[in-house]
């Protein structure tokens, strides 16, 4: 736990100053972090041994992160189809040493990581973007903290033991409660939205999705029999171990037009 706390403090000191950047500098940092997270997913499946598909996957990831004015295709669906065709063609060239399943995993991994970070970048660029970013991060962190302490104190019913044995129903509910309390306090100092009721409702939904994002990452790691997504952050694992909830929460806030 001591290592995790020290690493968390170091990560916050290193990462948070970049949030105050805007424009190209901020985007470059996000591209780097997203690329590391994407490569962590490929490494779980031992796919980084395929240099050409890995390169194509990184390019596809970056194309998803592009702001709309830099897109050369009409839609991102066309970008998706272009890279699908390239990867499927590659399976033929190498006589299925790189398989259809490998191509599907690579595409889905790029979409999972790419769209999550795309909406994070989009959040920073909107009016009052910093307020939305800190609101979302506080909801995620307070959910995680509340779930941990409520789970340890009151936890009796396992939430999903096959995927994450230590998580409990009581912890999950406690995380939602703590997230709502923190969101109300944040709303008092910074006007996230004119309606406090809407903030509370959105916080409940966001807290649930934050926990789903964490469970999804746990399910992926359990499937591929790895403890952490990477070793970048001692005691915390890799990029995906720290950003798993972000990849769900930021797209959600845009999908429901809480951020627009």
Secondary structure, DSSP 8 states (H G I E B T S, - for coil): -HHHHHHHHHHHHHHHHHHT--THHHHHHHHHHHHHHHHHHHHHTT-TT-HHHHHHHHHHHHHHHS-GGG--SSSHHHHHHHHHHHHHHHHHHTTTSS-HHHHHHHHHHHHHHHHHHHHHHHHHHSTTHHHHHHHHHHHHHHHHHHHHHHHHHH--SEEETTTEEEEEHHHHHHHHHHHHHHHHHHHHHS-S-S-HHHHHHHHHHHHHHHHHHHHHHHHHHHHTT-SSS-SSBTTTBSHHHHHTTHHHHHHHHHHTTS--
